[in-house]
Protein backbone atom coordinates (compact mmCIF):
# COMPACT_ATOMS: atom_id res chain seq x y z
CA UNK A 1 0.00 0.00 0.00
CA UNK A 2 1.29 3.43 -0.99
CA UNK A 3 0.96 6.08 1.69
CA UNK A 4 0.06 9.68 0.87
CA UNK A 5 -0.76 12.71 2.97
CA UNK A 6 -3.40 13.86 0.47
CA UNK A 7 -4.99 12.37 -2.62
CA UNK A 8 -6.89 14.49 -5.14
CA UNK A 9 -9.46 12.64 -7.24
CA UNK A 10 -9.75 14.40 -10.59
CA UNK A 11 -7.08 16.06 -12.72
CA UNK A 12 -9.06 18.96 -14.15
CA UNK A 13 -8.00 22.60 -13.69
CA UNK A 14 -9.54 22.82 -10.20
CA UNK A 15 -7.95 19.56 -9.07
CA UNK A 16 -4.56 20.66 -10.41
CA UNK A 17 -4.95 24.07 -8.76
CA UNK A 18 -5.67 22.34 -5.44
CA UNK A 19 -2.55 20.22 -5.87
CA UNK A 20 -0.40 23.31 -6.38
CA UNK A 21 -1.99 25.04 -3.38
CA UNK A 22 -1.06 22.03 -1.25
CA UNK A 23 2.49 22.13 -2.60
CA UNK A 24 2.77 25.71 -1.36
CA UNK A 25 2.10 24.60 2.24
CA UNK A 26 4.61 21.76 2.06
CA UNK A 27 2.33 18.88 1.07
CA UNK A 28 3.00 17.02 -2.18
CA UNK A 29 -0.35 15.40 -3.08
CA UNK A 30 -1.05 12.66 -5.57
CA UNK A 31 -3.63 13.42 -8.26
CA UNK A 32 -5.51 10.38 -9.58
CA UNK A 33 -7.32 10.91 -12.88
CA UNK A 34 -9.31 8.30 -14.80
CA UNK A 35 -8.42 9.91 -18.14
CA UNK A 36 -5.57 12.29 -18.78
CA UNK A 37 -5.10 15.75 -17.30
CA UNK A 38 -7.96 18.19 -17.99
CA UNK A 39 -9.86 15.33 -19.60
CA UNK A 40 -13.11 17.30 -19.84
CA UNK A 41 -11.39 20.05 -21.83
CA UNK A 42 -9.90 17.40 -24.11
CA UNK A 43 -13.46 16.22 -24.81
CA UNK A 44 -14.68 19.71 -25.70
CA UNK A 45 -15.51 20.38 -29.35
CA UNK A 46 -12.33 20.61 -31.43
CA UNK A 47 -12.78 24.31 -32.20
CA UNK A 48 -14.21 25.35 -28.81
CA UNK A 49 -13.58 28.95 -27.70
CA UNK A 50 -13.75 29.54 -23.95
CA UNK A 51 -16.23 31.95 -22.41
CA UNK A 52 -13.54 33.09 -19.95
CA UNK A 53 -10.50 35.13 -20.91
CA UNK A 54 -7.13 33.40 -20.60
CA UNK A 55 -6.04 35.10 -17.36
CA UNK A 56 -9.15 33.78 -15.61
CA UNK A 57 -8.12 30.22 -16.44
CA UNK A 58 -4.65 30.56 -14.92
CA UNK A 59 -3.56 28.30 -12.07
CA UNK A 60 -0.37 28.00 -10.04
CA UNK A 61 0.80 31.56 -10.80
CA UNK A 62 1.69 30.47 -14.34
CA UNK A 63 0.73 33.07 -16.95
CA UNK A 64 -1.63 31.98 -19.73
CA UNK A 65 -0.90 34.28 -22.65
CA UNK A 66 -2.81 33.95 -25.92
CA UNK A 67 -3.02 36.04 -29.08
CA UNK A 68 -6.76 36.50 -28.66
CA UNK A 69 -8.40 37.41 -25.36
CA UNK A 70 -10.38 34.19 -25.18
CA UNK A 71 -8.37 31.00 -25.69
CA UNK A 72 -9.41 27.96 -27.69
CA UNK A 73 -9.39 24.32 -26.62
CA UNK A 74 -5.94 23.38 -27.94
CA UNK A 75 -4.33 26.40 -26.28
CA UNK A 76 -5.86 25.41 -22.94
CA UNK A 77 -4.63 21.82 -23.30
CA UNK A 78 -1.09 23.03 -23.99
CA UNK A 79 -1.25 25.48 -21.07
CA UNK A 80 -2.33 22.92 -18.48
CA UNK A 81 0.26 20.40 -19.70
CA UNK A 82 2.90 23.08 -19.20
CA UNK A 83 1.63 23.88 -15.69
CA UNK A 84 1.86 20.22 -14.67
CA UNK A 85 5.43 20.05 -15.99
CA UNK A 86 6.58 23.31 -14.41
CA UNK A 87 5.04 22.57 -11.03
CA UNK A 88 5.98 18.86 -11.06
CA UNK A 89 2.45 17.87 -10.12
CA UNK A 90 2.27 14.13 -9.50
CA UNK A 91 -0.53 12.74 -11.66
CA UNK A 92 -1.51 9.10 -12.03
CA UNK A 93 -3.40 9.30 -15.32
CA UNK A 94 -5.71 6.60 -16.71
CA UNK A 95 -6.35 5.27 -13.22
CA UNK A 96 -9.92 5.09 -11.93
CA UNK A 97 -10.84 5.48 -8.26
CA UNK A 98 -13.30 2.73 -7.44
CA UNK A 99 -13.85 3.26 -3.72
CA UNK A 100 -12.82 5.48 -0.82
CA UNK A 101 -13.24 3.89 2.59
CA UNK A 102 -12.48 5.31 6.03
CA UNK A 103 -10.26 3.14 8.23
CA UNK A 104 -9.70 4.80 11.57
CA UNK A 105 -7.81 8.05 10.99
CA UNK A 106 -7.00 7.37 7.33
CA UNK A 107 -8.70 6.53 4.04
CA UNK A 108 -8.15 3.51 1.83
CA UNK A 109 -8.42 4.63 -1.79
CA UNK A 110 -8.93 1.69 -4.14
CA UNK A 111 -8.17 2.16 -7.84
CA UNK A 112 -8.04 0.29 -11.13
CA UNK A 113 -5.23 1.06 -13.57
CA UNK A 114 -5.35 1.01 -17.35
CA UNK A 115 -3.95 -2.53 -17.52
CA UNK A 116 -6.66 -3.79 -15.15
CA UNK A 117 -4.41 -4.11 -12.13
CA UNK A 118 -5.59 -2.68 -8.82
CA UNK A 119 -3.95 -0.49 -6.21
CA UNK A 120 -4.77 0.62 -2.68
CA UNK A 121 -3.49 3.94 -1.35
CA UNK A 122 -3.60 5.13 2.24
CA UNK A 123 -4.26 8.86 2.65
CA UNK A 124 -5.01 11.18 5.55
CA UNK A 125 -6.99 13.59 3.38
CA UNK A 126 -9.05 13.20 0.21
CA UNK A 127 -10.04 16.01 -2.17
CA UNK A 128 -12.80 15.22 -4.68
CA UNK A 129 -12.55 17.36 -7.83
CA UNK A 130 -14.35 15.12 -10.29
CA UNK A 131 -16.47 17.71 -12.09
CA UNK A 132 -19.66 16.72 -13.89
CA UNK A 133 -18.91 16.43 -17.62
CA UNK A 134 -18.89 12.61 -17.59
CA UNK A 135 -22.56 12.35 -16.61
CA UNK A 136 -25.07 13.54 -19.24
CA UNK A 137 -28.64 14.44 -18.35
CA UNK A 138 -30.67 11.84 -20.21
CA UNK A 139 -34.08 12.65 -21.68
CA UNK A 140 -35.43 9.13 -21.08
CA UNK A 141 -37.29 8.99 -24.38
CA UNK A 142 -37.62 5.96 -26.68
CA UNK A 143 -34.65 5.70 -29.03
CA UNK A 144 -32.21 7.73 -26.93
CA UNK A 145 -30.01 4.63 -26.68
CA UNK A 146 -29.51 4.44 -30.47
CA UNK A 147 -25.96 4.81 -31.80
CA UNK A 148 -27.01 7.86 -33.82
CA UNK A 149 -27.66 9.78 -30.57
CA UNK A 150 -24.73 11.52 -28.85
CA UNK A 151 -24.51 13.70 -25.74
CA UNK A 152 -21.15 15.16 -26.73
CA UNK A 153 -20.21 17.10 -29.85
CA UNK A 154 -16.67 17.02 -31.26
CA UNK A 155 -16.77 18.48 -34.78
CA UNK A 156 -19.06 18.84 -37.75
CA UNK A 157 -17.19 17.18 -40.63
CA UNK A 158 -18.73 13.66 -40.40
CA UNK A 159 -22.24 15.12 -40.74
CA UNK A 160 -21.83 16.79 -44.14
CA UNK A 161 -25.05 16.48 -46.17
CA UNK A 162 -26.86 14.79 -43.26
CA UNK A 163 -30.07 15.69 -41.42
CA UNK A 164 -29.02 16.53 -37.86
CA UNK A 165 -31.14 17.42 -34.84
CA UNK A 166 -29.58 19.36 -31.97
CA UNK A 167 -31.57 19.20 -28.73
CA UNK A 168 -31.12 22.05 -26.27
CA UNK A 169 -30.93 25.82 -26.40
CA UNK A 170 -27.84 26.89 -24.48
CA UNK A 171 -24.20 27.43 -25.43
CA UNK A 172 -23.25 23.85 -26.27
CA UNK A 173 -26.28 23.48 -28.53
CA UNK A 174 -25.74 26.77 -30.33
CA UNK A 175 -22.03 26.07 -30.81
CA UNK A 176 -22.79 22.61 -32.21
CA UNK A 177 -25.46 23.93 -34.58
CA UNK A 178 -23.11 26.59 -35.96
CA UNK A 179 -20.30 24.09 -36.52
CA UNK A 180 -22.67 21.65 -38.21
CA UNK A 181 -24.00 24.29 -40.60
CA UNK A 182 -20.45 25.31 -41.54
CA UNK A 183 -19.71 21.73 -42.61
CA UNK A 184 -22.84 21.37 -44.72
CA UNK A 185 -25.26 19.60 -42.39
CA UNK A 186 -28.99 20.30 -42.48
CA UNK A 187 -29.71 21.39 -38.91
CA UNK A 188 -32.86 21.48 -36.79
CA UNK A 189 -32.65 22.76 -33.21
CA UNK A 190 -35.29 21.65 -30.68
CA UNK A 191 -35.47 23.63 -27.43
CA UNK A 192 -38.09 23.26 -24.73
CA UNK A 193 -37.71 26.91 -23.67
CA UNK A 194 -39.90 29.64 -25.13
CA UNK A 195 -37.03 31.98 -26.05
CA UNK A 196 -33.26 32.04 -26.32
CA UNK A 197 -31.42 31.34 -23.08
CA UNK A 198 -29.82 34.47 -21.54
CA UNK A 199 -26.69 32.37 -20.89
CA UNK A 200 -25.85 32.13 -24.61
CA UNK A 201 -22.52 33.79 -25.41
CA UNK A 202 -23.41 37.22 -26.82
CA UNK A 203 -20.88 37.07 -29.64
CA UNK A 204 -22.44 33.94 -31.23
CA UNK A 205 -26.17 34.63 -30.87
CA UNK A 206 -26.44 37.19 -33.72
CA UNK A 207 -24.90 34.74 -36.19
CA UNK A 208 -27.22 31.98 -35.04
CA UNK A 209 -30.32 34.20 -35.24
CA UNK A 210 -29.37 35.26 -38.76
CA UNK A 211 -29.16 31.62 -39.85
CA UNK A 212 -32.58 30.94 -38.32
CA UNK A 213 -34.12 33.94 -40.10
CA UNK A 214 -32.66 32.81 -43.42
CA UNK A 215 -34.03 29.30 -42.94
CA UNK A 216 -30.56 27.74 -42.88
CA UNK A 217 -31.26 26.48 -39.35
CA UNK A 218 -34.75 25.27 -38.41
CA UNK A 219 -35.42 26.45 -34.84
CA UNK A 220 -38.34 25.15 -32.75
CA UNK A 221 -39.07 26.61 -29.30
CA UNK A 222 -41.31 24.85 -26.73
CA UNK A 223 -40.28 21.59 -28.40
CA UNK A 224 -40.41 18.33 -26.46
CA UNK A 225 -38.82 15.24 -27.97
CA UNK A 226 -41.09 12.20 -27.81
CA UNK A 227 -39.32 9.51 -29.83
CA UNK A 228 -36.17 8.89 -31.84
CA UNK A 229 -35.97 6.17 -34.49
CA UNK A 230 -33.21 5.22 -36.92
CA UNK A 231 -34.58 7.65 -39.52
CA UNK A 232 -36.87 10.12 -37.71
CA UNK A 233 -37.36 12.32 -34.67
CA UNK A 234 -40.84 12.99 -33.29
CA UNK A 235 -41.46 16.04 -31.10
CA UNK A 236 -44.35 18.21 -29.97
CA UNK A 237 -44.79 21.98 -29.89
CA UNK A 238 -47.79 23.15 -27.86
CA UNK A 239 -49.15 19.58 -27.95
CA UNK A 240 -49.01 19.39 -31.74
CA UNK A 241 -46.84 16.48 -32.95
CA UNK A 242 -44.25 16.66 -35.73
CA UNK A 243 -42.05 13.95 -37.23
CA UNK A 244 -38.98 14.90 -39.27
CA UNK A 245 -36.38 12.94 -41.21
CA UNK A 246 -33.16 12.51 -39.29
CA UNK A 247 -29.75 10.86 -39.52
CA UNK A 248 -28.04 11.98 -36.30
CA UNK A 249 -29.01 13.55 -32.97
CA UNK A 250 -26.94 15.62 -30.56
CA UNK A 251 -28.75 15.78 -27.22
CA UNK A 252 -26.95 18.70 -25.56
CA UNK A 253 -29.11 18.52 -22.46
CA UNK A 254 -26.47 19.26 -19.85
CA UNK A 255 -24.55 17.22 -17.32
CA UNK A 256 -24.58 16.50 -13.59
CA UNK A 257 -22.14 15.41 -10.86
CA UNK A 258 -21.94 11.80 -9.70
CA UNK A 259 -23.66 12.04 -6.33
CA UNK A 260 -23.36 8.32 -5.66
CA UNK A 261 -19.57 8.56 -5.60
CA UNK A 262 -19.76 11.09 -2.77
CA UNK A 263 -22.53 9.44 -0.80
CA UNK A 264 -20.60 6.17 -0.69
CA UNK A 265 -17.87 8.10 1.16
CA UNK A 266 -20.36 9.37 3.70
CA UNK A 267 -20.83 12.83 2.17
CA UNK A 268 -24.41 14.06 2.48
CA UNK A 269 -26.15 15.69 -0.47
CA UNK A 270 -28.82 18.39 -0.26
CA UNK A 271 -31.75 16.76 -2.07
CA UNK A 272 -33.15 20.05 -3.37
CA UNK A 273 -29.96 21.62 -4.75
CA UNK A 274 -27.80 18.56 -5.32
CA UNK A 275 -24.99 20.30 -3.44
CA UNK A 276 -22.74 18.28 -1.15
CA UNK A 277 -22.87 19.44 2.46
CA UNK A 278 -19.65 21.41 2.99
CA UNK A 279 -18.22 24.47 4.74
CA UNK A 280 -17.57 27.25 2.24
CA UNK A 281 -14.59 28.64 4.17
CA UNK A 282 -12.72 25.31 4.18
CA UNK A 283 -14.38 23.27 1.39
CA UNK A 284 -14.55 20.36 3.87
CA UNK A 285 -17.63 18.17 3.64
CA UNK A 286 -19.64 16.77 6.52
CA UNK A 287 -17.32 13.72 6.28
CA UNK A 288 -14.20 14.74 8.19
CA UNK A 289 -11.05 15.19 6.07
CA UNK A 290 -12.93 14.82 2.78
CA UNK A 291 -12.90 18.04 0.76
CA UNK A 292 -14.41 19.10 -2.56
CA UNK A 293 -13.08 21.44 -5.24
CA UNK A 294 -14.48 22.82 -8.46
CA UNK A 295 -17.87 22.50 -10.08
CA UNK A 296 -18.91 19.47 -8.01
CA UNK A 297 -19.54 21.96 -5.17
CA UNK A 298 -22.31 23.59 -7.24
CA UNK A 299 -24.57 20.55 -7.22
CA UNK A 300 -27.23 20.68 -9.93
CA UNK A 301 -26.42 24.26 -10.93
CA UNK A 302 -23.36 23.80 -13.12
CA UNK A 303 -23.49 27.48 -14.14
CA UNK A 304 -22.56 28.59 -10.63
CA UNK A 305 -18.94 27.42 -10.47
CA UNK A 306 -16.46 27.54 -13.34
CA UNK A 307 -12.71 27.19 -13.67
CA UNK A 308 -12.36 30.91 -12.98
CA UNK A 309 -13.78 30.66 -9.45
CA UNK A 310 -13.32 26.95 -8.68
CA UNK A 311 -9.55 27.29 -9.14
CA UNK A 312 -9.38 29.11 -5.78
CA UNK A 313 -10.98 26.31 -3.75
CA UNK A 314 -7.58 24.69 -3.30
CA UNK A 315 -6.29 27.63 -1.27
CA UNK A 316 -8.92 27.10 1.44
CA UNK A 317 -8.33 23.35 1.39
CA UNK A 318 -4.55 23.73 1.68
CA UNK A 319 -4.77 26.14 4.60
CA UNK A 320 -7.15 23.83 6.45
CA UNK A 321 -5.02 20.74 5.94
CA UNK A 322 -1.82 22.63 6.80
CA UNK A 323 -3.33 23.75 10.11
CA UNK A 324 -3.96 20.10 11.01
CA UNK A 325 -0.46 19.00 10.06
CA UNK A 326 1.34 21.41 12.42
C-alpha positions as CSV (number, residue, x, y, z in Angstrom):
1,X,0.0,0.0,0.0
2,X,1.3,3.4,-1.0
3,X,1.0,6.1,1.7
4,X,0.1,9.7,0.9
5,X,-0.8,12.7,3.0
6,X,-3.4,13.9,0.5
7,X,-5.0,12.4,-2.6
8,X,-6.9,14.5,-5.1
9,X,-9.5,12.6,-7.2
10,X,-9.7,14.4,-10.6
11,X,-7.1,16.1,-12.7
12,X,-9.1,19.0,-14.1
13,X,-8.0,22.6,-13.7
14,X,-9.5,22.8,-10.2
15,X,-7.9,19.6,-9.1
16,X,-4.6,20.7,-10.4
17,X,-5.0,24.1,-8.8
18,X,-5.7,22.3,-5.4
19,X,-2.5,20.2,-5.9
20,X,-0.4,23.3,-6.4
21,X,-2.0,25.0,-3.4
22,X,-1.1,22.0,-1.3
23,X,2.5,22.1,-2.6
24,X,2.8,25.7,-1.4
25,X,2.1,24.6,2.2
26,X,4.6,21.8,2.1
27,X,2.3,18.9,1.1
28,X,3.0,17.0,-2.2
29,X,-0.3,15.4,-3.1
30,X,-1.1,12.7,-5.6
31,X,-3.6,13.4,-8.3
32,X,-5.5,10.4,-9.6
33,X,-7.3,10.9,-12.9
34,X,-9.3,8.3,-14.8
35,X,-8.4,9.9,-18.1
36,X,-5.6,12.3,-18.8
37,X,-5.1,15.8,-17.3
38,X,-8.0,18.2,-18.0
39,X,-9.9,15.3,-19.6
40,X,-13.1,17.3,-19.8
41,X,-11.4,20.0,-21.8
42,X,-9.9,17.4,-24.1
43,X,-13.5,16.2,-24.8
44,X,-14.7,19.7,-25.7
45,X,-15.5,20.4,-29.4
46,X,-12.3,20.6,-31.4
47,X,-12.8,24.3,-32.2
48,X,-14.2,25.4,-28.8
49,X,-13.6,28.9,-27.7
50,X,-13.7,29.5,-24.0
51,X,-16.2,31.9,-22.4
52,X,-13.5,33.1,-19.9
53,X,-10.5,35.1,-20.9
54,X,-7.1,33.4,-20.6
55,X,-6.0,35.1,-17.4
56,X,-9.2,33.8,-15.6
57,X,-8.1,30.2,-16.4
58,X,-4.7,30.6,-14.9
59,X,-3.6,28.3,-12.1
60,X,-0.4,28.0,-10.0
61,X,0.8,31.6,-10.8
62,X,1.7,30.5,-14.3
63,X,0.7,33.1,-16.9
64,X,-1.6,32.0,-19.7
65,X,-0.9,34.3,-22.7
66,X,-2.8,34.0,-25.9
67,X,-3.0,36.0,-29.1
68,X,-6.8,36.5,-28.7
69,X,-8.4,37.4,-25.4
70,X,-10.4,34.2,-25.2
71,X,-8.4,31.0,-25.7
72,X,-9.4,28.0,-27.7
73,X,-9.4,24.3,-26.6
74,X,-5.9,23.4,-27.9
75,X,-4.3,26.4,-26.3
76,X,-5.9,25.4,-22.9
77,X,-4.6,21.8,-23.3
78,X,-1.1,23.0,-24.0
79,X,-1.2,25.5,-21.1
80,X,-2.3,22.9,-18.5
81,X,0.3,20.4,-19.7
82,X,2.9,23.1,-19.2
83,X,1.6,23.9,-15.7
84,X,1.9,20.2,-14.7
85,X,5.4,20.1,-16.0
86,X,6.6,23.3,-14.4
87,X,5.0,22.6,-11.0
88,X,6.0,18.9,-11.1
89,X,2.5,17.9,-10.1
90,X,2.3,14.1,-9.5
91,X,-0.5,12.7,-11.7
92,X,-1.5,9.1,-12.0
93,X,-3.4,9.3,-15.3
94,X,-5.7,6.6,-16.7
95,X,-6.4,5.3,-13.2
96,X,-9.9,5.1,-11.9
97,X,-10.8,5.5,-8.3
98,X,-13.3,2.7,-7.4
99,X,-13.8,3.3,-3.7
100,X,-12.8,5.5,-0.8
101,X,-13.2,3.9,2.6
102,X,-12.5,5.3,6.0
103,X,-10.3,3.1,8.2
104,X,-9.7,4.8,11.6
105,X,-7.8,8.1,11.0
106,X,-7.0,7.4,7.3
107,X,-8.7,6.5,4.0
108,X,-8.2,3.5,1.8
109,X,-8.4,4.6,-1.8
110,X,-8.9,1.7,-4.1
111,X,-8.2,2.2,-7.8
112,X,-8.0,0.3,-11.1
113,X,-5.2,1.1,-13.6
114,X,-5.4,1.0,-17.3
115,X,-4.0,-2.5,-17.5
116,X,-6.7,-3.8,-15.1
117,X,-4.4,-4.1,-12.1
118,X,-5.6,-2.7,-8.8
119,X,-4.0,-0.5,-6.2
120,X,-4.8,0.6,-2.7
121,X,-3.5,3.9,-1.3
122,X,-3.6,5.1,2.2
123,X,-4.3,8.9,2.7
124,X,-5.0,11.2,5.6
125,X,-7.0,13.6,3.4
126,X,-9.1,13.2,0.2
127,X,-10.0,16.0,-2.2
128,X,-12.8,15.2,-4.7
129,X,-12.5,17.4,-7.8
130,X,-14.4,15.1,-10.3
131,X,-16.5,17.7,-12.1
132,X,-19.7,16.7,-13.9
133,X,-18.9,16.4,-17.6
134,X,-18.9,12.6,-17.6
135,X,-22.6,12.3,-16.6
136,X,-25.1,13.5,-19.2
137,X,-28.6,14.4,-18.3
138,X,-30.7,11.8,-20.2
139,X,-34.1,12.6,-21.7
140,X,-35.4,9.1,-21.1
141,X,-37.3,9.0,-24.4
142,X,-37.6,6.0,-26.7
143,X,-34.6,5.7,-29.0
144,X,-32.2,7.7,-26.9
145,X,-30.0,4.6,-26.7
146,X,-29.5,4.4,-30.5
147,X,-26.0,4.8,-31.8
148,X,-27.0,7.9,-33.8
149,X,-27.7,9.8,-30.6
150,X,-24.7,11.5,-28.8
151,X,-24.5,13.7,-25.7
152,X,-21.1,15.2,-26.7
153,X,-20.2,17.1,-29.9
154,X,-16.7,17.0,-31.3
155,X,-16.8,18.5,-34.8
156,X,-19.1,18.8,-37.8
157,X,-17.2,17.2,-40.6
158,X,-18.7,13.7,-40.4
159,X,-22.2,15.1,-40.7
160,X,-21.8,16.8,-44.1
161,X,-25.1,16.5,-46.2
162,X,-26.9,14.8,-43.3
163,X,-30.1,15.7,-41.4
164,X,-29.0,16.5,-37.9
165,X,-31.1,17.4,-34.8
166,X,-29.6,19.4,-32.0
167,X,-31.6,19.2,-28.7
168,X,-31.1,22.0,-26.3
169,X,-30.9,25.8,-26.4
170,X,-27.8,26.9,-24.5
171,X,-24.2,27.4,-25.4
172,X,-23.2,23.9,-26.3
173,X,-26.3,23.5,-28.5
174,X,-25.7,26.8,-30.3
175,X,-22.0,26.1,-30.8
176,X,-22.8,22.6,-32.2
177,X,-25.5,23.9,-34.6
178,X,-23.1,26.6,-36.0
179,X,-20.3,24.1,-36.5
180,X,-22.7,21.6,-38.2
181,X,-24.0,24.3,-40.6
182,X,-20.4,25.3,-41.5
183,X,-19.7,21.7,-42.6
184,X,-22.8,21.4,-44.7
185,X,-25.3,19.6,-42.4
186,X,-29.0,20.3,-42.5
187,X,-29.7,21.4,-38.9
188,X,-32.9,21.5,-36.8
189,X,-32.6,22.8,-33.2
190,X,-35.3,21.7,-30.7
191,X,-35.5,23.6,-27.4
192,X,-38.1,23.3,-24.7
193,X,-37.7,26.9,-23.7
194,X,-39.9,29.6,-25.1
195,X,-37.0,32.0,-26.1
196,X,-33.3,32.0,-26.3
197,X,-31.4,31.3,-23.1
198,X,-29.8,34.5,-21.5
199,X,-26.7,32.4,-20.9
200,X,-25.8,32.1,-24.6
201,X,-22.5,33.8,-25.4
202,X,-23.4,37.2,-26.8
203,X,-20.9,37.1,-29.6
204,X,-22.4,33.9,-31.2
205,X,-26.2,34.6,-30.9
206,X,-26.4,37.2,-33.7
207,X,-24.9,34.7,-36.2
208,X,-27.2,32.0,-35.0
209,X,-30.3,34.2,-35.2
210,X,-29.4,35.3,-38.8
211,X,-29.2,31.6,-39.9
212,X,-32.6,30.9,-38.3
213,X,-34.1,33.9,-40.1
214,X,-32.7,32.8,-43.4
215,X,-34.0,29.3,-42.9
216,X,-30.6,27.7,-42.9
217,X,-31.3,26.5,-39.3
218,X,-34.7,25.3,-38.4
219,X,-35.4,26.4,-34.8
220,X,-38.3,25.2,-32.7
221,X,-39.1,26.6,-29.3
222,X,-41.3,24.8,-26.7
223,X,-40.3,21.6,-28.4
224,X,-40.4,18.3,-26.5
225,X,-38.8,15.2,-28.0
226,X,-41.1,12.2,-27.8
227,X,-39.3,9.5,-29.8
228,X,-36.2,8.9,-31.8
229,X,-36.0,6.2,-34.5
230,X,-33.2,5.2,-36.9
231,X,-34.6,7.6,-39.5
232,X,-36.9,10.1,-37.7
233,X,-37.4,12.3,-34.7
234,X,-40.8,13.0,-33.3
235,X,-41.5,16.0,-31.1
236,X,-44.3,18.2,-30.0
237,X,-44.8,22.0,-29.9
238,X,-47.8,23.1,-27.9
239,X,-49.2,19.6,-27.9
240,X,-49.0,19.4,-31.7
241,X,-46.8,16.5,-32.9
242,X,-44.2,16.7,-35.7
243,X,-42.1,14.0,-37.2
244,X,-39.0,14.9,-39.3
245,X,-36.4,12.9,-41.2
246,X,-33.2,12.5,-39.3
247,X,-29.8,10.9,-39.5
248,X,-28.0,12.0,-36.3
249,X,-29.0,13.6,-33.0
250,X,-26.9,15.6,-30.6
251,X,-28.8,15.8,-27.2
252,X,-27.0,18.7,-25.6
253,X,-29.1,18.5,-22.5
254,X,-26.5,19.3,-19.8
255,X,-24.5,17.2,-17.3
256,X,-24.6,16.5,-13.6
257,X,-22.1,15.4,-10.9
258,X,-21.9,11.8,-9.7
259,X,-23.7,12.0,-6.3
260,X,-23.4,8.3,-5.7
261,X,-19.6,8.6,-5.6
262,X,-19.8,11.1,-2.8
263,X,-22.5,9.4,-0.8
264,X,-20.6,6.2,-0.7
265,X,-17.9,8.1,1.2
266,X,-20.4,9.4,3.7
267,X,-20.8,12.8,2.2
268,X,-24.4,14.1,2.5
269,X,-26.2,15.7,-0.5
270,X,-28.8,18.4,-0.3
271,X,-31.8,16.8,-2.1
272,X,-33.1,20.0,-3.4
273,X,-30.0,21.6,-4.8
274,X,-27.8,18.6,-5.3
275,X,-25.0,20.3,-3.4
276,X,-22.7,18.3,-1.2
277,X,-22.9,19.4,2.5
278,X,-19.6,21.4,3.0
279,X,-18.2,24.5,4.7
280,X,-17.6,27.2,2.2
281,X,-14.6,28.6,4.2
282,X,-12.7,25.3,4.2
283,X,-14.4,23.3,1.4
284,X,-14.6,20.4,3.9
285,X,-17.6,18.2,3.6
286,X,-19.6,16.8,6.5
287,X,-17.3,13.7,6.3
288,X,-14.2,14.7,8.2
289,X,-11.0,15.2,6.1
290,X,-12.9,14.8,2.8
291,X,-12.9,18.0,0.8
292,X,-14.4,19.1,-2.6
293,X,-13.1,21.4,-5.2
294,X,-14.5,22.8,-8.5
295,X,-17.9,22.5,-10.1
296,X,-18.9,19.5,-8.0
297,X,-19.5,22.0,-5.2
298,X,-22.3,23.6,-7.2
299,X,-24.6,20.6,-7.2
300,X,-27.2,20.7,-9.9
301,X,-26.4,24.3,-10.9
302,X,-23.4,23.8,-13.1
303,X,-23.5,27.5,-14.1
304,X,-22.6,28.6,-10.6
305,X,-18.9,27.4,-10.5
306,X,-16.5,27.5,-13.3
307,X,-12.7,27.2,-13.7
308,X,-12.4,30.9,-13.0
309,X,-13.8,30.7,-9.4
310,X,-13.3,27.0,-8.7
311,X,-9.5,27.3,-9.1
312,X,-9.4,29.1,-5.8
313,X,-11.0,26.3,-3.8
314,X,-7.6,24.7,-3.3
315,X,-6.3,27.6,-1.3
316,X,-8.9,27.1,1.4
317,X,-8.3,23.4,1.4
318,X,-4.6,23.7,1.7
319,X,-4.8,26.1,4.6
320,X,-7.2,23.8,6.4
321,X,-5.0,20.7,5.9
322,X,-1.8,22.6,6.8
323,X,-3.3,23.7,10.1
324,X,-4.0,20.1,11.0
325,X,-0.5,19.0,10.1
326,X,1.3,21.4,12.4
